[in-house]
Amino acid sequence: MRVVDDRRPGLAFGLGAYALWGLFPLYFPLLEPAGGLEIVAHRVIWSLVFVALLLTVTRAWPQVRAAMGDRRALLILAGAALLISGNWLVFVYGVNSGQVVETSLGYFINPLVSVLLGVVVLAERLRPGQWVAVGIAAVAVTVLTVDYGHPPWIALSLAGTFGLYGLLKKLVRVGAAPGLLLETAIVVIPAVVTLGVLHAHGEGTAGNAGVGHLLLLIGSGVATAIPLLLFAAATRRIPLSTVGLLQYLTPSMQLAIGVFVYGEPMPPLRLVGFAVVWLALAVFTVDSLRAVRSSRRREAATVPAGL
């Protein structure tokens, strides 16, 4: 009974996290006339402030101090901070330059990039179904390269940086809130310097474009932290197979926003490329669910009959 009770809020947390990420293309255009560097700098600073307040309320600062005593963890978190900052910058650029559809593609192919990183970096062995999915995804990227006239760099950059970010987070055992605080603390000085330089050259918009604009910039930090915390809460309560299925909600929402809200073009060849991506994801998902069921059957078979 306890498992059921845990999974219900876990599912709600997961849906909340991915739905909020899916709405990001509607939020970041509201931050104009701020440019990408200014937006990312504010995301870093206000995320740090928000998480620091959260850690104070929950009295979780001992977890931060424990992580600070682990040099290996700090080095890994430093790498993760650079990767997620780069991911945020590319995402904001893609959204605010009218390329929401391509940003959605990045998060569609991210699971397959993560699988490939597992092979290359962690020497993991793929099942035949996973190899088929990766191969189909390669065909999709080729089709989309022909359609765009160049490789879909925004999508590939988003998938690559977030995939590497996930890989580094897998290598370090630090809680979601303490980890996010340390990541943002590592890059907060460059963020403050960036804002200082922008304002010194008259290019900073905070405080110069109205109170509402400033509040939206501050809110970007809260909007950054809350989905990450919901995601961490979800992964502790629901199976990873469920998390894997939920993650497609974000790019699906972003794709719909790009096409139906912003009116971005979806020519036939591009639609074919996306269809091939969805085929790769279908193969990947079916293979993953089969592997989970097979693992559960093996575990059940090893339990003594009297238990």
MOFEN-V776243 format. One record per residue. RES is the residue in one letter. PHI is phi in radians with two decimals (* if undefined). PSI is psi as a letter, one per 20 degrees, with the letter a starting at -180 (* if undefined). Layout:
res = [RES RES]
phi = [PHI PHI]
psi = [PSI PSI]
This chain:
res = [M R V V D D R R P G L A F G L G A Y A L W G L F P L Y F P L L E P A G G L E I V A H R V I W S L V F V A L L L T V T R A W P Q V R A A M G D R R A L L I L A G A A L L I S G N W L V F V Y G V N S G Q V V E T S L G Y F I N P L V S V L L G V V V L A E R L R P G Q W V A V G I A A V A V T V L T V D Y G H P P W I A L S L A G T F G L Y G L L K K L V R V G A A P G L L L E T A I V V I P A V V T L G V L H A H G E G T A G N A G V G H L L L L I G S G V A T A I P L L L F A A A T R R I P L S T V G L L Q Y L T P S M Q L A I G V F V Y G E P M P P L R L V G F A V V W L A L A V F T V D S L R A V R S S R R R E A A T V P A G L]
phi = [* -1.12 -1.08 -1.06 -1.07 -1.24 -1.26 -1.10 -1.14 -1.08 -1.13 -1.12 -1.09 -1.12 -1.07 -1.10 -1.09 -1.23 -1.18 -1.13 -1.07 -1.14 -1.51 -0.94 -1.07 -1.48 -1.47 -1.18 -1.09 -1.19 -1.49 -1.12 -1.57 -1.11 -1.50 -1.03 -1.10 -1.16 -1.10 -1.12 -1.06 -1.18 -1.03 -1.13 -1.12 -1.35 -1.11 -1.06 -1.09 -1.10 -1.19 -1.07 -1.11 -1.11 -1.13 -1.19 -1.12 -1.53 0.96 -1.86 -1.08 -0.99 -1.15 -1.17 -1.08 -1.11 -1.18 -1.17 -1.46 -1.85 -1.08 -1.08 -1.08 -1.14 -1.11 -1.14 -1.15 -1.12 -1.09 -1.11 -1.09 -1.14 -1.16 -1.24 -1.15 -1.10 -1.07 -1.08 -1.13 -1.13 -1.10 -1.10 -1.07 -1.09 -1.18 -1.36 -1.79 1.34 -2.18 -1.12 -1.04 -1.23 -1.14 -1.10 -1.04 -1.02 -1.47 -1.19 -1.55 -0.96 -1.03 -1.28 -1.13 -1.07 -1.08 -1.13 -1.12 -1.05 -1.25 -1.24 -1.65 -1.73 1.01 -1.31 -1.81 -1.53 -1.33 -0.92 -1.07 -1.19 -1.10 -1.08 -1.08 -1.13 -1.09 -1.11 -1.08 -1.10 -1.10 -1.08 -1.09 -1.10 -1.07 -1.23 -1.11 -1.12 -1.14 -1.32 1.54 -2.85 -1.01 -1.28 -1.08 -1.08 -1.09 -1.14 -1.17 -1.11 -1.14 -1.18 -1.18 -1.27 -1.13 -1.16 -1.05 -1.09 -1.09 -1.14 -1.13 -1.22 -1.53 -2.27 -1.83 -2.32 -1.00 -1.04 -1.18 -1.04 -1.11 -1.12 -1.10 -1.17 -1.07 -1.24 -1.13 -1.14 -1.88 -1.23 -1.13 -1.00 -1.13 -1.13 -1.08 -1.03 -1.12 -1.07 -1.14 -1.07 -1.24 -1.12 -1.67 1.27 -1.83 -1.35 -1.87 -1.09 1.50 -1.95 -2.17 1.72 -1.16 -1.03 -1.12 -1.10 -1.11 -1.15 -1.13 -1.10 -1.11 -1.10 -1.22 -1.15 -1.12 -1.34 -1.33 -1.05 -1.07 -1.11 -1.24 -1.09 -1.08 -1.09 -1.14 -1.19 -1.14 -1.42 -2.04 -2.17 -1.08 -1.10 -1.11 -1.21 -1.03 -1.08 -1.29 -1.12 -1.13 -1.33 -1.11 -1.06 -1.15 -1.13 -1.13 -1.14 -1.09 -1.08 -1.13 -1.07 -1.42 -1.63 -1.65 -1.67 1.15 -1.20 -1.22 -2.35 -1.11 -0.94 -1.15 -1.15 -1.09 -1.09 -1.06 -1.14 -1.08 -1.17 -1.06 -1.12 -1.12 -1.07 -1.18 -1.12 -1.08 -1.07 -1.17 -1.06 -1.10 -1.13 -1.14 -1.09 -1.14 -1.13 -1.09 -1.10 -1.13 -1.16 -1.11 -1.14 -1.12 -1.14 -1.22 -1.55 -1.36 -1.00 -1.06 -1.40 -1.74]
psi = [h h g g h h h g h g g g g g h g g h g g h h i h i h g h h i i q j p r g g g g h g h g g g h g g g g h g g g h g g i l j h h h g h g h h i o h g g h g g h g g h g g g h g h g g g g g g g g g i j k l h g h h h h h i g i g h h g g g h h h g g g j k q p q q g h h g g g g g g h h g g h g g h g g g h j r q m h g g h g g g g g h g h g h g h h h i p n p r g g h g h g h g h h h j h g h g g g g h g g g h h j j i q i p i i k r h g g g h h g g h h g g h g g g h h h g g g h g h i h q q h h g g h h h i i g g h g g h g g g g g h g i k q q m r g h g h g g h h h g h g g h g g g g g g g h g h g g g g h g g g h h i p q h i *]
